[in-house]
Amino acid sequence: MDQLHREERIDYITQQLHIIQSKQVFSFSIDAVLLARFTYVPITRGSIIDLCSGNGVIPLVLSTRSSVPITGIEIQPTLVDMANRSVHLNQLEHQIRIIQADVREKSLKNMTGQADLVTCNPPYFATPGEKEWNENPYLAAARHERNGTLEEIVEAASHLVKPRGKVAMVLRPERMMELLELFRRYRIEPKQMKLIYPKEGKDANILLLEGTKNGKPRLRCLPPLTVYDSNGNYTEEFQKYYDGK
């Protein structure tokens, strides 16, 4: 296929969506799909911005729930190229565009206050140690805050979202308090959260959080979701949630 570069492959996200991936860069995980299923979306009016878009999985999944324009922002040109080719592969150029930009840059000022929803699957870990800095740069950037801290990403989301608009992020539960504090610092009031558990009896390993810009205090803790059953298969509840049913 002429859309594929060396060492690239086409994977399924869902039965309707395909995505271009490579073993050289970070592949999408269930976290990103769960965020796209969890969050509120504007259906026919408004716009969506996805920060730290990687290879574009969140905009692709959001397109199955909404018809509004979606802009993905990604700093790494290789991933921007992969994401845009995935958009073309799914024939979604009319709705999705992926641009190369740094969320910390002032060049995004022309998008200030435009989005009805801002989503982000940020790096889960803070500044890496020497070992992590020396690994594959694409993997390191996906896992660690090499291209912006969590605070800088939340600040960017706050600038880009409209008053009363939504901001939704996925992170590790151990950083829950940090994320809640940052949301409030940048006037995003936490409104709903959901914890994902890998198996029954295991600690939660995914946190989904959504807030409203300039919203009033009222946080709902939604029912938890368990990914695998005792046999290592997806639970029926998880499969339905992942598929958007």
C-alpha positions, -999 to +999 in steps of 0.1 A: +000+000+000+015+034-011+003+050+021+026+029+042+063+037+049+089+011+058+081-009+090+046+005+092+014-015+094-023-009+095-042-019+127-078-018+136-090+006+163-126-006+159-142-026+130-149+008+113-116+025+119-080+017+109-048+034+120-012+034+107+013+023+133+050+014+135+071-005+159+095+025+159+069+048+176+045+045+205+014+025+195-020+036+208-034+019+239-069+013+253-064+045+274-069+068+244-099+049+232-115+049+266-110+087+269-127+092+235-156+071+247-158+087+282-159+124+274-188+146+264-187+156+227-204+184+208-225+165+182-233+188+153-221+223+163-188+235+177-152+222+175-128+198+192-091+201+199-069+171+209-035+179+225-005+156+222-023+137+195+004+112+187-007+091+157-042+105+159-062+078+176-084+101+198-095+123+169-103+092+149-125+077+176-142+110+184-152+113+147-175+083+153-194+103+179-194+138+164-196+156+131-178+188+142-143+198+130-115+181+150-080+195+152-052+173+166-020+191+178+012+171+179+048+183+182+066+154+164+065+157+126+068+119+121+036+113+141+018+142+124+025+126+091+013+092+103-018+107+118-027+126+086-022+095+065-045+076+089-071+104+085-068+099+047-070+061+051-104+065+069-116+092+044-120+118+072-101+147+057-134+167+057-135+165+095-100+159+110-068+178+106-036+171+125-011+200+128+025+202+140+027+226+169+040+228+205+011+233+230+034+257+249+039+280+218+022+314+215+014+305+179-018+288+192-031+321+204-053+323+173-072+293+186-077+306+222-112+301+235-124+283+203-129+247+213-161+232+229-140+202+240-103+198+245-090+162+250-055+149+259-037+117+267-006+133+281+027+115+291+020+096+323+054+102+339+073+134+349+108+143+338+127+111+329+160+099+343+191+094+322+181+059+312+148+070+298+164+100+280+186+077+261+159+053+248+139+056+216+130+093+215+094+086+203+087+062+232+104+085+257+083+114+245+051+094+248+059+082+284+077+112+299+072+150+300+099+158+275+078+182+254+058+199+282+048+193+318+014+183+329+008+218+342+018+233+308-006+209+291-035+218+314-027+255+310-029+251+272-062+232+274-076+260+296-066+287+270-080+267+241-114+258+255-144+281+256-160+292+288-183+264+299-165+241+275-151+207+285-116+194+291-111+157+294-078+138+301-066+103+309-038+097+334-025+073+360-045+073+393-014+080+413-014+115+398-051+121+405-046+148+431-020+166+410-044+167+380-074+178+401-053+206+416-041+217+381-076+217+367-088+240+394-057+262+392-065+269+356-103+274+362-114+239+349-138+226+375-137+188+378-171+174+370-168+136+364-142+109+368-140+072+362-115+046+373-105+017+352-093-016+368-072-041+349-087-071+368-110-077+397-089-074+430-062-052+413-056-015+419-070+009+393-044+018+366-063+044+345-080+076+356-105+094+333-113+130+343-135+157+327-140+193+338-158+224+328-141+257+322-155+282+348-179+255+360-195+252+395-182+226+420-199+192+416-178+161+410-195+128+400-176+096+405-189+073+378-191+035+382-158+017+377-149-004+347-129-037+348-109-046+316-101-084+320-120-113+335-104-142+354-096-159+321-077-129+307-105-120+282-122-086+280-152-083+302-185-079+284-189-045+301-155-033+289-160-046+253-193-027+251-177+005+265-147+002+242-169-003+211-191+026+221-223+005+226 
